[in-house]
Each structure stands twice: as C-alpha cells, then as structure tokens.
Amino acid sequence: MDNHYNRDLHHRHSIRLKGYDYSQAGAYFVTICVHGRECLFGEIVDGAMQVNEFGRIAAAEWARTAEIRKEIELGDFVVMPNHFHGILILSDDPSCRGTAVTVNRRPSRQSEGIMLGASA
C-alpha cells in the first residue's frame, strides 16, 4: 500500500501558520500517529482507554523526552489506541537556543525518534 500523501486523495489542509518559526520558544500541541494507524497502544473499553505494554512504553518515552533534553518541558498528554497527543514546551532560555527540535515540517524518521525520546 502506498502511504505517500496525495493532495487530491487526502484533502488535508495545513493548520500551521505560514511564515511562523515553530522552532521558537512556546507551547505546541503535538499529535504522533502509529504507522498505518494500527491500534498498537491499547484499546477503548467501556469508553475508557486501556493502555497495553506498548502504550506504557510510549508514555514513558514521551516523559523521558524532558529528562534528556534541557530545552523541552512537557505538559499534559494522552495515549490513544493508535496515536497520542501531548503539549511540548520549547524553552526560551538562551543557553538552550539552537538545541530545540524544529517541528515546522513533516517529521523525518529521525525527528519522530526524537519526539519519542528513542532512536529511530
């Protein structure tokens, strides 16, 4: 199956602000999806998310991101069956400048690994 983005097929519109520098300090709402949207992190049972081992690993690695990167703080996050949402806060501390992850483009395999705090 071809997973490449096709504008005519997917009809997606970017919600990013044109010209905005997403590497600057601020709070960003991040969504990371599982490849193929497979439900690898758990399932919804009686209206509540039940994380499995992979979901617990994703949550732990997300939390580890702030521990190993001084320029990042984390806000709330939620793990869903095939994706998770989180608030990522890039520091405005001058000693951290130049070390923040740039998120103003489609993530590469490397930056996806950075977001999860794991190697890609």
PELINHU-V932799 format. One record per residue. RES is the residue in three letters. SS is DSSP state (hx for helix, st for strand, lp for the rest). OMEGA is omega in degrees with one decimal (* if undefined). BURIAL is b if it has 24 or more other ideal C-beta (glycine too) atoms within 12 Angstrom, else e. Layout:
BEGIN
res->RES ss->SS omega->OMEGA burial->BURIAL
res->RES ss->SS omega->OMEGA burial->BURIAL
END
This chain:
BEGIN
res->MET ss->lp omega->179.9 burial->e
res->ASP ss->lp omega->-177.6 burial->e
res->ASN ss->lp omega->-178.8 burial->e
res->HIS ss->lp omega->179.8 burial->e
res->TYR ss->lp omega->176.3 burial->e
res->ASN ss->lp omega->-176.2 burial->e
res->ARG ss->hx omega->-178.5 burial->e
res->ASP ss->hx omega->-178.0 burial->e
res->LEU ss->hx omega->-172.0 burial->e
res->HIS ss->hx omega->177.5 burial->e
res->HIS ss->lp omega->179.0 burial->e
res->ARG ss->lp omega->177.2 burial->e
res->HIS ss->lp omega->179.5 burial->e
res->SER ss->lp omega->174.8 burial->e
res->ILE ss->lp omega->178.8 burial->e
res->ARG ss->lp omega->177.5 burial->e
res->LEU ss->lp omega->178.4 burial->e
res->LYS ss->lp omega->177.4 burial->e
res->GLY ss->lp omega->-179.1 burial->e
res->TYR ss->lp omega->179.7 burial->e
res->ASP ss->lp omega->-177.2 burial->e
res->TYR ss->lp omega->174.4 burial->b
res->SER ss->lp omega->179.8 burial->b
res->GLN ss->lp omega->-179.1 burial->e
res->ALA ss->lp omega->177.8 burial->e
res->GLY ss->st omega->178.0 burial->e
res->ALA ss->st omega->-176.9 burial->e
res->TYR ss->st omega->174.8 burial->b
res->PHE ss->st omega->-174.5 burial->e
res->VAL ss->st omega->172.0 burial->b
res->THR ss->st omega->177.0 burial->e
res->ILE ss->st omega->-176.5 burial->b
res->CYS ss->st omega->174.2 burial->e
res->VAL ss->lp omega->177.4 burial->e
res->HIS ss->hx omega->179.0 burial->e
res->GLY ss->hx omega->-179.1 burial->e
res->ARG ss->hx omega->176.7 burial->e
res->GLU ss->lp omega->179.6 burial->e
res->CYS ss->lp omega->-176.7 burial->e
res->LEU ss->lp omega->-173.4 burial->b
res->PHE ss->lp omega->-179.1 burial->b
res->GLY ss->st omega->-178.4 burial->b
res->GLU ss->st omega->175.4 burial->e
res->ILE ss->st omega->179.3 burial->e
res->VAL ss->st omega->-178.6 burial->e
res->ASP ss->lp omega->176.2 burial->e
res->GLY ss->lp omega->-179.4 burial->e
res->ALA ss->st omega->179.0 burial->e
res->MET ss->st omega->175.5 burial->b
res->GLN ss->st omega->-179.0 burial->e
res->VAL ss->st omega->174.4 burial->b
res->ASN ss->lp omega->-178.1 burial->e
res->GLU ss->hx omega->179.4 burial->e
res->PHE ss->hx omega->177.0 burial->e
res->GLY ss->hx omega->177.4 burial->b
res->ARG ss->hx omega->177.6 burial->e
res->ILE ss->hx omega->179.1 burial->e
res->ALA ss->hx omega->179.4 burial->b
res->ALA ss->hx omega->-179.7 burial->b
res->ALA ss->hx omega->179.7 burial->e
res->GLU ss->hx omega->175.2 burial->b
res->TRP ss->hx omega->180.0 burial->b
res->ALA ss->hx omega->-179.2 burial->b
res->ARG ss->hx omega->179.8 burial->e
res->THR ss->hx omega->-179.2 burial->b
res->ALA ss->hx omega->-179.8 burial->b
res->GLU ss->hx omega->-174.1 burial->e
res->ILE ss->hx omega->179.8 burial->e
res->ARG ss->lp omega->-174.0 burial->b
res->LYS ss->lp omega->-177.4 burial->e
res->GLU ss->lp omega->-175.0 burial->b
res->ILE ss->st omega->168.3 burial->b
res->GLU ss->st omega->179.9 burial->b
res->LEU ss->st omega->172.1 burial->b
res->GLY ss->st omega->179.5 burial->e
res->ASP ss->st omega->173.9 burial->e
res->PHE ss->st omega->177.8 burial->b
res->VAL ss->st omega->176.8 burial->b
res->VAL ss->st omega->177.7 burial->b
res->MET ss->lp omega->-174.9 burial->b
res->PRO ss->lp omega->-175.9 burial->b
res->ASN ss->lp omega->179.1 burial->b
res->HIS ss->st omega->168.6 burial->b
res->PHE ss->st omega->179.3 burial->b
res->HIS ss->st omega->176.6 burial->b
res->GLY ss->st omega->174.1 burial->b
res->ILE ss->st omega->179.6 burial->e
res->LEU ss->st omega->-176.7 burial->b
res->ILE ss->st omega->177.4 burial->b
res->LEU ss->st omega->-176.2 burial->b
res->SER ss->lp omega->172.7 burial->b
res->ASP ss->lp omega->177.9 burial->e
res->ASP ss->lp omega->-177.7 burial->e
res->PRO ss->hx omega->-179.5 burial->e
res->SER ss->hx omega->180.0 burial->e
res->CYS ss->hx omega->-175.8 burial->e
res->ARG ss->lp omega->180.0 burial->e
res->GLY ss->lp omega->-179.8 burial->e
res->THR ss->lp omega->-177.7 burial->e
res->ALA ss->lp omega->177.5 burial->b
res->VAL ss->lp omega->175.8 burial->b
res->THR ss->lp omega->-177.1 burial->e
res->VAL ss->lp omega->-178.4 burial->b
res->ASN ss->lp omega->176.9 burial->e
res->ARG ss->lp omega->177.6 burial->e
res->ARG ss->lp omega->-176.3 burial->e
res->PRO ss->lp omega->171.9 burial->e
res->SER ss->lp omega->176.1 burial->e
res->ARG ss->hx omega->179.9 burial->e
res->GLN ss->hx omega->-178.1 burial->e
res->SER ss->hx omega->174.2 burial->b
res->GLU ss->hx omega->177.1 burial->b
res->GLY ss->hx omega->177.4 burial->e
res->ILE ss->hx omega->-178.9 burial->b
res->MET ss->hx omega->179.6 burial->b
res->LEU ss->hx omega->-178.7 burial->b
res->GLY ss->lp omega->-179.9 burial->b
res->ALA ss->lp omega->178.2 burial->e
res->SER ss->lp omega->-179.5 burial->e
res->ALA ss->lp omega->* burial->e
END
